[in-house]
Amino acid sequence: MAKRVYFVFHYQDVIDFRANVVRNHSLTKGLEKAGYYDASIWEESKKKGELALKRMINAELEYTSVTVVLVGTHTYARRWVRYEIMKSAERGNVMLGVQINSIPGKDRLTKLPGPNPFQYLGVTISADGKRATPHEWDGTKWKLYSDLGAFTLLEQPVANRGKFFPLTQWFPVNDWVQHNGFNNFNTWLG
């Protein structure tokens, strides 16, 4: 059965067509083989203000079970990408990253892999293992993430309690070209 997937991306990667290759590959394969419905919002919505944008992201994430972060050159640094990732973690969505810089852009060129956004976000697990406090890397140190407060999560094992973890601990990143995303994307969704 097809899953509702929320795609997180930097709008520049839509302009360059890299994000479109991943998001639209279901049109070529068909919905059943692709295994997903796209539940993402477009950059145009970002013109509506912070609160409206948060509400829109929250509403679009509401009926999703998977979040896929399309990793381009500057994806990791975008405020709203970070919010979409942390809100997805709060929801308990299955999450993964897909490196897209290996996909030729509209200029027919590829780029070096972009930094992994999961390396710039993390959580501290509460002593009872039932809550997570989000953090972000500001370039010099970890600080509390200001766009989202602590949230409930599935109870963590004793070994994780009271500790900090970058999101790379839980969420993998595949390369669209190197790992044959066209044929393997459905299996990455879990």
C-alpha positions in Angstrom: 0.0 0.0 0.0 1.3 3.5 -0.9 2.4 5.7 2.0 1.8 9.4 2.3 5.3 11.0 2.1 6.2 14.5 3.1 9.2 15.7 1.1 11.5 18.3 2.7 13.7 20.3 0.3 15.4 23.6 -0.5 13.5 25.4 -3.2 16.7 26.0 -5.2 16.8 22.2 -5.8 13.3 22.4 -7.4 14.5 25.3 -9.6 17.6 23.1 -10.6 15.2 20.1 -11.2 17.0 17.7 -8.8 14.2 17.6 -6.3 11.7 17.1 -9.1 13.4 13.9 -10.3 12.8 12.3 -6.9 9.4 13.8 -6.2 8.0 13.0 -9.6 9.5 9.6 -10.3 6.1 8.0 -9.4 4.7 9.6 -12.6 7.0 7.3 -14.6 6.7 4.2 -12.4 3.1 4.5 -11.4 1.8 5.0 -7.9 1.8 1.3 -6.8 5.4 0.7 -7.8 6.6 4.0 -6.5 4.8 3.3 -3.2 4.0 6.9 -2.1 1.8 9.9 -2.4 3.5 13.3 -2.3 2.1 15.4 0.6 4.6 18.3 0.4 4.0 22.0 0.3 5.7 24.4 -2.1 8.0 27.3 -1.4 5.3 29.8 -2.4 3.6 29.2 1.0 6.6 30.7 2.7 5.4 34.2 1.8 2.5 33.9 4.3 4.5 34.6 7.6 6.0 32.4 10.3 2.8 31.3 12.1 0.9 30.6 8.9 3.8 28.6 7.5 4.1 26.5 10.7 0.4 25.8 10.6 0.6 24.8 6.9 3.6 22.5 7.6 1.9 20.9 10.6 -1.3 20.4 8.6 0.5 18.8 5.6 2.5 16.5 8.0 -0.7 15.5 9.8 -1.6 12.5 7.6 1.9 11.4 6.7 3.9 8.5 8.0 7.2 9.1 6.2 9.4 12.2 5.8 12.0 12.3 3.1 14.7 15.0 3.2 16.1 15.8 -0.2 19.7 16.8 0.5 21.1 19.4 -1.7 24.0 21.9 -1.2 22.3 24.2 1.2 19.4 22.2 2.5 21.0 21.7 6.0 21.1 25.5 6.6 17.5 26.3 5.9 15.3 27.3 8.9 12.1 25.8 7.5 13.9 22.6 6.5 15.0 22.2 10.1 11.5 22.8 11.3 10.0 20.2 9.0 12.6 17.7 10.2 12.1 18.4 13.9 8.3 18.4 13.5 8.6 15.1 11.7 10.7 13.7 14.5 8.0 14.9 17.0 5.3 13.1 15.0 7.3 9.9 15.0 7.5 9.7 11.2 9.9 7.3 9.6 12.6 9.6 8.2 15.4 9.4 5.7 17.6 11.6 3.6 18.2 11.3 -0.1 21.3 13.0 -1.5 20.3 14.6 -4.8 23.4 16.4 -5.9 24.4 13.4 -7.9 21.4 14.0 -10.1 22.3 16.1 -13.1 20.6 19.5 -12.8 19.0 21.6 -15.6 22.5 22.6 -16.5 23.3 18.8 -16.9 26.0 19.0 -14.2 26.2 17.2 -10.9 27.5 18.6 -7.6 29.4 17.3 -4.6 27.1 15.8 -1.9 25.4 18.4 0.3 25.9 18.3 4.1 23.7 15.9 6.0 20.9 18.0 7.7 20.6 15.3 10.4 24.2 16.2 11.6 22.9 19.7 12.5 19.9 18.6 14.6 19.7 16.5 17.7 17.8 15.7 20.8 18.5 15.2 24.5 16.4 12.3 25.9 14.8 12.9 29.3 15.8 10.9 32.3 12.6 8.9 32.1 13.1 8.2 28.4 9.8 9.6 27.4 10.6 13.1 26.1 13.0 14.7 23.7 14.4 18.2 23.9 15.5 19.4 20.4 18.8 21.1 19.7 20.5 22.6 16.6 24.1 23.2 15.8 24.8 26.9 15.2 28.2 26.5 13.7 30.1 26.6 17.0 28.0 24.8 19.6 24.7 22.9 20.2 21.9 25.2 21.4 18.2 24.7 22.2 16.1 24.6 19.1 13.8 27.6 19.3 11.1 26.7 16.8 9.8 23.7 18.7 9.8 22.7 22.4 10.3 19.4 24.0 8.1 16.6 22.8 6.9 13.1 23.8 8.5 10.1 22.1 8.3 6.4 22.3 10.0 5.4 25.5 13.7 5.1 25.0 15.9 2.3 26.3 17.7 3.0 29.6 21.0 3.3 27.8 19.7 6.4 25.9 18.2 8.2 28.8 19.7 11.5 29.8 21.9 11.6 26.7 22.2 13.8 23.6 22.0 12.2 20.1 22.4 13.9 16.7 19.6 12.8 14.4 22.2 10.9 12.3 21.9 8.3 15.1 18.5 7.3 13.8 18.0 8.5 10.3 19.9 7.2 7.2 20.8 9.0 4.0 21.0 7.3 0.6 22.3 8.7 -2.6 19.7 8.8 -5.4 22.1 7.8 -8.2 24.7 5.7 -6.3 22.0 3.7 -4.5 19.6 3.4 -7.5 16.8 5.4 -6.0 14.6 5.1 -9.0 14.3 1.3 -8.3 14.9 1.3 -4.6 13.0 4.3 -3.2 9.9 2.2 -2.2 12.1 -0.1 -0.1 13.8 2.9 1.6 10.3 4.0 2.9 10.2 1.0 5.2 
